[in-house]
């Protein structure tokens, strides 16, 4: 075993966060924020409340069920990756719908790259 594996760490501790972990968390928070902003800004009154609260709530629920480090449902890593990509794609589509195409493309590139690196680290 290599040092810093969970089996060798003292009880109640975990490995320190890496830059990839911090970037992955930032991508998640940006996705949820963009979905909320899109919901509140992109719809007329009454619908904006529904979409502004509902869209990020659904994304957070999916994240908590399948993707989070302490996910409720243990699924195959590829299912986890698909759900993660769906949340990132929804945020990218929200950027595009708000006429921020280049920002959406940049976000998609960063989020997918970080997701691939983090996913490969989890599989190793």
N, C-alpha and C positions, 0 to 999 in steps of 0.2 A: 504494500500500500504506500501511496505517496503521502507526505505530510499534508495536513489541512483537509483530509477527507473527513466526512462527518463521523466516521467510526473512531477517529483518533482525537477528536476535539473533546474538551471537558464537557460534562453535562451542563446543559443550559446555555451553551454558546454555539455560535455558528461561524462559518468562514466569513472573513471581512468582505464588504461589498467591493466590486470592481467597477471600472469605468463603464463596462458593458451593462452591468446591472443598473447603474444610474441612468444611462441613456435609454434603456428599455423602459424604466419607470417614467422618464420624461416623455417618451413617445406615447405611453398609455395616457398620461395626464393630458397631453395635447389632444389626443383623439377624443377623450371625453369632453374636454372644453370646447373643441370645434363643433362637436355634435350638439352640444347645448346652445352655443351661439347660433349655429345654423337653424336650430329649431325655433329660437326666440326671434331671430331677425328675418327669417325667410318665409314666414307665414303670417296671414292676417290674424287679427285679434281672435281670441278663443282657441284657434288652431295653434297659435304660437305657444300658448301655455301647454297644450297637450304635447306638441312635438319638442318644445324646449325642455320639458321635464322627462318625457317618455323616451326619447331617443337615447340620451346618455344613460338613463336608468336601464334600458334593455342592454346596452353595451356593457355596463358595469355588471349586470346580472350574468351575462354570458362569460365575461372575464372571470368573475368569481366562481362560476360553476366549472369552467374548463381550463382556464389558462393560469390563474394565479398560483404562486408557489404552494399555497395550501388550498388547492382546488377542492370543491365539494365532491365532484365526480372524477374518479381516476379513469382517464381515457388514454387511448393510444397516442403517442407523441405526434403522429401525423394529424389526428383529429384536433389536438391542441393547436398545432400550427395552422390548420385551416380556420379555426375560430379566431385566432390572433390575426390572421390575414383579413378575415371578414371585417373585423373592427377597424383595422387600418384602412381597408378599402372604403368603408363607410365614411371615415374621416376625410379621405382623399376626395371622394365624390362630393362631400359637403363643401370642401374648398372649391371644387370645380363649379358647383352650383352657385356659389357666391362670387363667381367670376374671378377667382384667384387661382387660375390654372397652373401658373409656374410655382406658386407656393405649394399647391397640392402635389405637383410632381416632385418637388424637392422633399416634401414631407414623406411621400411614398418611398422615395429612394432611401432616405435615412431610416425610416421605420422598418422597411423590409431588410435592409442590410443589418441593422441591429438585431432584428428578429432571427435572421439566419445565423449570425454569430452566437447569439444567446442559445438558440436551439441546438447548434452543434456542440456547444459546451455542455448542455444538459445531457446529450446523447453519449458524450465521451466518457 
